[in-house]
C-alpha cells in the first residue's frame, strides 16, 4: 500500500472570494440498477423546514451532506455549517483558519465525522481535513498534484476521491480509495480529457453500491454508466437515454429564426438504497426575442426510468433542487425563499414510494 501521509496543516487566515450559488432547474432520472421494469412510484413529501444561517447568506451555501443521525452539513466556498435534524445551527467551520481558501467537496461518515477536501489556490495545494462529531480536527493530510472534484464515503474508514491531475493540454481524472489516515488503497476509472472541455468543482459522477462503484460519464454521445467491482476493475458500461423535453412554445417559435444557446448540466448523481440511482440536472436556454432582447428559459421535469429505458414515468413536480440523499433513503431538496425581510433557505424532505 502507498501512503499519502504528509505534514500537519497549520492554522492561518486567508482571504477568499465567495462562489455564488447558481440556481439550476432540475430534472431527475431514477432507474433500476439491476434491470427490469419499474413499478409506478411517487415522490412523496415528508417534511420541510426553514434554516437560519445567522450572519451568513444562505445563497452561498449550495451544497449539502446528511449523516446517519439526520444532521445537515451545508458548505459554501469557505464555510461548513452543521444543523440538527430539527434545523438548529450547532456548529461552524471556517476553512480559512486551516490554511486554505476554498472547499472542493465534503463528506460525512455514518458516525458523524466530517471530511473536507480543501484547496489553497495560490500555492496549488489540496488537503483533506477530518473532524469528529464535536468539531475537533482529528487528522489532516495533503494530496500532492491532485484537485478533488468529489468525495464519497464508503464506510467508517474508507473515502473515495474523484480527482484530476493536470498534464499539459489535458487532465487525467481518476477515483482514489483512501483510508482516513491518508493511506492509498487503490484507484480506478482513469479518464483523460482536454482542458478545453472544462472542469467544474464537485463533479457528481461517482456513486457507491454495496458491491462496487458507479461512474457517470458525460460525452458528446450522451450519458454512460460504468460499473466497477470493489477491487476497481470495470464490469460493464451502458448508455442512459434521457427522455426529450419540450421547450416552451415561445422558445420553439423563436428557434425558427434565432439561435438558441443551451447549457445542460448533470449536477447530482447518487445511489438510492443501492437498488436505484438518481441523476439530477438542468437545462437553461438563452435566446433572443423578436424584439431583440435576450431571454432565458429553463426546462424542468421529473422522470422515473427503468435500467433498460423501456419504462418512463414522469412525476408532476419537484419541490426544489436535489442536494442530498440520506442513508435512510430520504431525498433532501433545497430552495431559496424570497421574503420582505430577506432570503431564507428551505429544506424539503421527500421519499420515493
Secondary structure, DSSP 8 states (H G I E B T S, - for coil): -EE-----------------------EEEEEESS-S------EEEEEEEEE--TTS-GGG--EEEE-TT--EEEE-SSEEEEE-TTS-EEEEEEGGGGT-SEEEEEEE-TT--EEEEEEETTTTEEEEEEE-TTS-EEEEEE-TT-EEEEEEEEETTEEEEEEEEEETTEEEEEEEEE-TTSEEEEEEEEEEEEGGG---TT---EEEETTEEEEEEEETTEEEEEEEETTS-EEEEEEE--------HHHHHHHTTS-EEEEEEEEEEEEETTTEEEEEEEEEEEEE-TTS-EEEEEE-EEEEE-TTS--EEEES--SSEEEEE-TTS-EEEEEEEEETTEEEEEEEEEEE-
